[in-house]
Amino acid sequence: MYLPLVLLFALAVAFGVFSVLLGPLLGPSRYNKAKFSAYECGIEPSPQPVVGGGRMPVAYYVTAMLFILFDIEMVFLFPYAVSADALGLWGVVAVTLFISTFFIADIYVWRRGGLDWN
């Protein structure tokens, strides 16, 4: 009864192992300094951490967090859109409260300059 599930799992594991083993053999092998350097969100990497130095720019992190928030919002709004007629007035009130909460948070981020790209 579970044979198709086991075969699908085995196929997925085999594909993963095959891809990992075949990548270095077929991929390009031209290495340069840029490939070996650490990536720090567009900032030049420093050999030592800045102790008591200037502020660390967080624009990339704020953008990523806002993207995650909008993703979560869409994940919760999609089921409502599918069954809006079945939920009736209670569903409209719940979704209105949900959207207004996100709208207030967006206004807060906007007023604080979180959406300004320097």
Secondary structure as UniProt FT lines:
FT   HELIX           3..26
FT   HELIX           33..36
FT   TURN            41..42
FT   HELIX           59..82
FT   HELIX           84..112
FT   TURN            113..115
//
